[in-house]
Amino acid sequence: MHERGEDELAALWERFKSDGDQRAREGLILHFSPLVKFVAGRLGSGLPRNVDPGDLVSYGTFGLIDAIDKFEPERGYKFETYAVNRIKGAILDELRALDWVPRSVRARAREIQRSMSELEHSLQRSATEQELADHMDIPVETLRDQLGELSTLGFVALDELLNPDERDSAAVGDIVPDAAAFDPSGSFEREETRYLLADSINRLPERDRLVVTLYYFEGLTLSEIGTVLNVTESRVCQIHTKAVLSLRNRFIEPSF
């Protein structure tokens, strides 16, 4: 981000929120603009080639501006977390409006997530690929191909919002608390979500858990994880997709 000291940044917020200073607003937009590129890059990494990365940045910039306009510094929340959710929401809104995902792919996503939910409810644990394939009465290689296809949707990630219809929604991956942030409401529901998600991650099969940990908490790319596990990047995509679908089943209904 465009470097500014904490005092200078606080002064910008004060000038904008107290006086509506448009130069301060522009300074805030400039300072936080790298957040848009970061979010657009994460969401766009697996999208089809016809989706222009520049368009994602444009959509996300509207989300950033919206976040700056509506942010309330006095509540003690960390702006970056709030803004990232708004930026994601703006990008996802536009992508959904374009409806670029084929109906057949959406139907397949619903079928896999529904089957996984049924099976894991019965087993009371995360299902293996073989168990899921058997439950769906398809070869495991076919299931892997389908998981690989779903990974290109751009929505199968812990960065996805818990409630995609609400731009202010928390993301499933927001389980690490910010020690510098103060939540006056106590955030009981958010803490419960963190606990449940952490517990759910710990219950994943070892390889699934490792992929989630390396990708979201260690910051490795899918290619780097493939090197660690000695498998192809596409195989990591399959494992990641299955793991995230399993985690999503514990929090939200299928929304593809």
N, C-alpha and C positions, 0 to 999 in steps of 0.2 A: 504494500500500500504506500501511497505517497506519504513520506515520513513527516509526522508532526509530533511534537511533544504532547504529553498528557494535558498540560496546562493550556496549550494553544488549542487543542481539540475541545477541551471543556469550554473554552471561550467561544469557539464557533457555535457549539450547541447553545450556549447562553444567549448569544446574539440572535441566533435564528429563532429559538423558542420564545424569547422575551420580546423581541422587536420585529420579528419577521424579516430580518436582514437577508436579502437574496444573495448577496455576495458570500455570506456565511454558509448559506444553503449550498451554493455552488462549490464552496470549499469542502463541505462534508461529502458531497457527491464525488468530487475528485479524489478525496482521501480514501473513500471506501469502494471506489470503482473496481479495484482488483478482485473484490468478492464476487462480482458479476462474472468475470472471466473464469474464476475458480469453479463456481457452481455450473456455469454453462459447459465447461470442460468435462466435469464429472457426469452431467446428464447426457452430454452429446457424444461421449466416447463410443457408445455402441449403436448410435442411430444410423439409419440408412444414409447413403451418400447424398441423396436429394435434399436432406435437411441441412441448410446452410448454417455453419457455426456462427457466422455473423448475425444471423437472424436470432439465434438463441441469446446472444449478448444483448441485442436490441430489446428483446422481450424482458430479459432479466434486469436491464437498466430501469425499465418502468417499475419493476418490483422494488429496486433499491430506492428510487425516488419516493415511492409510496411509503416505504419503511422509514425513511428520514422524516417525511412529513408527519407520520403518525407516532413516531417513537416518543416516549415520555422518559427522559433521562432521570427524573426524580424518583422513579419507581425502583431504580437500582438494578435493572436487568442489564445483561451484557448485550450491547447493540449488535455485535456480529452475529450472535445466535438468532436474534430476532430478524435481522436483515436477510440472513441466508434462507430462512423459511419463507419470507416474502418473495425473495428472488426466485426460489424454486417454484413457488405457487404461480408466479407470473409466467414463467417458462412453460410449466405444465398446462396451465390454462390455454395457452396458445397452441401447444402441441395437440391437446385434446380437441380444440376447435378445428384444427386441420384434419383430424381423424385419419392420420396416415397409417395407422396399424390395420392390416387386413382383418376382416371379420373372422376369417378362419383361424388366425393366430390368436385373436382374443378368445375365441371359443375353446381353443386348445389350452390356453392359460387357465381359463375357468375350470376345465375338466381336470387338469393336473392339480390345481389347488383344492378343488372339491374332493378329489380322490385322496389327496394327502391328508386333508382334514378328517375324512372318514376313517382312514387307516390309523392315523396317529391317535385319534380318539379311542379306537379299539385297542391299540397296543399300549396306550398310555406312555408313549415315548416317541422320539423321532424315528421315522421309517428309513430303512436303507433303500438304495436305488432298486435293488433286486426285489424287495418287498413291495415297493410302489409299482414297479413294472408288472409283477405278478397280480397285484390288485387290479390293475388296469387291463390285464390280459394282453400285454404287448411285450415284445422282446426288450431287454434292458438297453440294448443299443439304440432302439427306436426312442425309448424314453430319453436317453442322453442326447440324441439329435434334437428332440423337442425342447429339452431344457436349454440347449445351446441356442436354439432359435429364439426362445423367450428372452435370453440374455441381451438380445439386440433391441428389445423394446425400450430400454432406457429407464423403465420404471421399476424393475426388479432390483431394488437396492435398499440398504438400510437408510439411505439418504431420503427415501420417499417419505412423504408426509403421512402421519397416522390417519388423518382424515383428508384425503386429496381435495375434497370440496371446500375446505376451509383454509385459506391462505395463511392464517395465523397458527395453524396446527403445528404441534411439535413433530419432529422427525423421529422415526423409530430408532435411529442411531444416536439420538441425543441422550446417552445414558451416563456420560462422564460429566459430573458437576463442575462448574467453574468456581474455583475457590474465591475468586474476586467478586463474584456476583452475589447480590443480596435479594432474596425473594421475600417481600413482606407478607405474603399470604401463607408462607410455610410450604407451599407446593407439595402437599401430601400426595395428590394424584400423580404428579410428575415423579416423585420419589418412588411411589409404588410401581410406576411404569419402568423406572430404572432397575428396580429390584427384580421385577418379573422378566425383563429382557435379559439381564445378566444371568439369571437363573436358567432361562431358556437357552442361552448360548452355551452355558456349561453342560447342558443336557444333550447338545448336538453330538453326533458321531465325531470321533477325534479329528478326522480329516476335514470335515465341514467346519468344526470349531476353529481349526488352525487357519483355514482360508479366511474366515470372518475376522479373526484376530489380526492376521497379518495385513489384510486389506484396509480395515477400518481403524485399527489402533496403532499399527506399526507403519502405515503409510506406503506399503509396498504396492507396486503395480501388479496386475494379473500376470504379466510376463515374468516378473521377478519371483512371484509366488510359484509359478510353474518351474522355475529353476530350482527353488528350494525343495519342491516336492518331486522333482524329476519327472514332470508330466508336461504335456503341451498346454499352451495358453488357453486353447479352446476347452480342454478338459477342466481347467481351473474355472472357466466361465460356467460350465455345467454344474460343478460342485457348489459354486457361489450361488447360482440361481436356486438350486434345490434347498440350500441352507436358508436363504432369505425367505423363500416361500414358506418354509416350515416355521420360521420365526413370525412372519406376517400372520399366519393362521392363528396365532395365540393372541393377536391384538385386534385384527380387523377382518371383516368379511371380504371375500374376493371382490376386487373392484376393476378388473380388466374390461 
